[in-house]
């Protein structure tokens, strides 16, 4: 996998989990990070988790409406 693939996965984790708790989002980010580290020894776990958790709160609110249909 390439950095582009890892960035895409981080974006999906950050954006699609608008309706779960911050704790759940972090656990999922870590699960992905450990699995992705197995595919590439140079994979930066810390950078990936930060990217997953960097979605702005206002974007999460917009995504929550998009995914749940509720404002």
C-alpha positions as YAML, in Angstrom:
chain: A
units: angstrom
residues:
- id: 1
  name: UNK
  ca: [0.00, 0.00, 0.00]
- id: 2
  name: UNK
  ca: [1.09, 3.57, -0.60]
- id: 3
  name: UNK
  ca: [0.83, 6.74, 1.48]
- id: 4
  name: UNK
  ca: [-2.07, 7.76, -0.72]
- id: 5
  name: UNK
  ca: [-3.92, 4.59, 0.35]
- id: 6
  name: UNK
  ca: [-3.18, 5.27, 4.02]
- id: 7
  name: UNK
  ca: [-4.37, 8.88, 3.69]
- id: 8
  name: UNK
  ca: [-7.61, 7.72, 2.08]
- id: 9
  name: UNK
  ca: [-8.26, 5.25, 4.90]
- id: 10
  name: UNK
  ca: [-7.56, 7.90, 7.54]
- id: 11
  name: UNK
  ca: [-9.98, 10.26, 5.84]
- id: 12
  name: UNK
  ca: [-12.69, 7.60, 5.71]
- id: 13
  name: UNK
  ca: [-12.21, 6.76, 9.40]
- id: 14
  name: UNK
  ca: [-12.34, 10.43, 10.33]
- id: 15
  name: UNK
  ca: [-15.34, 11.29, 8.17]
- id: 16
  name: UNK
  ca: [-17.63, 8.29, 8.42]
- id: 17
  name: UNK
  ca: [-17.56, 7.95, 12.16]
- id: 18
  name: UNK
  ca: [-19.40, 11.18, 12.84]
- id: 19
  name: UNK
  ca: [-21.98, 9.43, 14.98]
- id: 20
  name: UNK
  ca: [-19.66, 7.54, 17.35]
- id: 21
  name: UNK
  ca: [-17.76, 8.70, 20.39]
- id: 22
  name: UNK
  ca: [-14.25, 10.08, 20.21]
- id: 23
  name: UNK
  ca: [-13.10, 6.99, 22.15]
- id: 24
  name: UNK
  ca: [-14.60, 4.63, 19.58]
- id: 25
  name: UNK
  ca: [-13.05, 6.62, 16.74]
- id: 26
  name: UNK
  ca: [-9.64, 6.41, 18.42]
- id: 27
  name: UNK
  ca: [-9.97, 2.64, 19.00]
- id: 28
  name: UNK
  ca: [-10.85, 2.07, 15.35]
- id: 29
  name: UNK
  ca: [-8.00, 4.32, 14.20]
- id: 30
  name: UNK
  ca: [-5.57, 2.31, 16.34]
- id: 31
  name: UNK
  ca: [-6.94, -1.01, 15.07]
- id: 32
  name: UNK
  ca: [-6.42, 0.14, 11.49]
- id: 33
  name: UNK
  ca: [-2.97, 1.55, 12.31]
- id: 34
  name: UNK
  ca: [-1.69, -1.72, 13.78]
- id: 35
  name: UNK
  ca: [-3.06, -3.71, 10.83]
- id: 36
  name: UNK
  ca: [-1.59, -1.28, 8.29]
- id: 37
  name: UNK
  ca: [1.80, -1.34, 10.05]
- id: 38
  name: UNK
  ca: [1.93, -5.04, 9.13]
- id: 39
  name: UNK
  ca: [1.73, -4.10, 5.43]
- id: 40
  name: UNK
  ca: [4.54, -1.54, 5.54]
- id: 41
  name: UNK
  ca: [7.29, -1.41, 8.18]
- id: 42
  name: UNK
  ca: [7.78, 2.33, 7.49]
- id: 43
  name: UNK
  ca: [4.12, 3.07, 8.24]
- id: 44
  name: UNK
  ca: [3.84, 5.91, 10.78]
- id: 45
  name: UNK
  ca: [1.19, 4.80, 13.30]
- id: 46
  name: UNK
  ca: [1.17, 8.09, 15.18]
- id: 47
  name: UNK
  ca: [0.75, 10.18, 12.03]
- id: 48
  name: UNK
  ca: [-2.09, 7.94, 10.82]
- id: 49
  name: UNK
  ca: [-4.01, 8.14, 14.11]
- id: 50
  name: UNK
  ca: [-3.61, 11.92, 14.20]
- id: 51
  name: UNK
  ca: [-4.97, 12.13, 10.65]
- id: 52
  name: UNK
  ca: [-7.96, 9.98, 11.61]
- id: 53
  name: UNK
  ca: [-8.77, 12.22, 14.57]
- id: 54
  name: UNK
  ca: [-8.15, 15.54, 12.83]
- id: 55
  name: UNK
  ca: [-11.64, 15.98, 11.39]
- id: 56
  name: UNK
  ca: [-12.98, 19.29, 12.58]
- id: 57
  name: UNK
  ca: [-16.06, 19.16, 14.86]
- id: 58
  name: UNK
  ca: [-18.12, 21.19, 12.38]
- id: 59
  name: UNK
  ca: [-17.27, 18.69, 9.64]
- id: 60
  name: UNK
  ca: [-18.33, 15.85, 11.92]
- id: 61
  name: UNK
  ca: [-21.66, 17.61, 12.46]
- id: 62
  name: UNK
  ca: [-22.17, 17.93, 8.70]
- id: 63
  name: UNK
  ca: [-21.19, 14.29, 8.19]
- id: 64
  name: UNK
  ca: [-23.53, 13.21, 10.98]
- id: 65
  name: UNK
  ca: [-26.44, 14.84, 9.18]
- id: 66
  name: UNK
  ca: [-25.32, 13.26, 5.90]
- id: 67
  name: UNK
  ca: [-25.05, 9.74, 7.35]
- id: 68
  name: UNK
  ca: [-28.02, 9.75, 9.72]
- id: 69
  name: UNK
  ca: [-30.37, 12.19, 7.99]
- id: 70
  name: UNK
  ca: [-30.88, 13.95, 11.35]
- id: 71
  name: UNK
  ca: [-29.90, 17.50, 12.16]
...
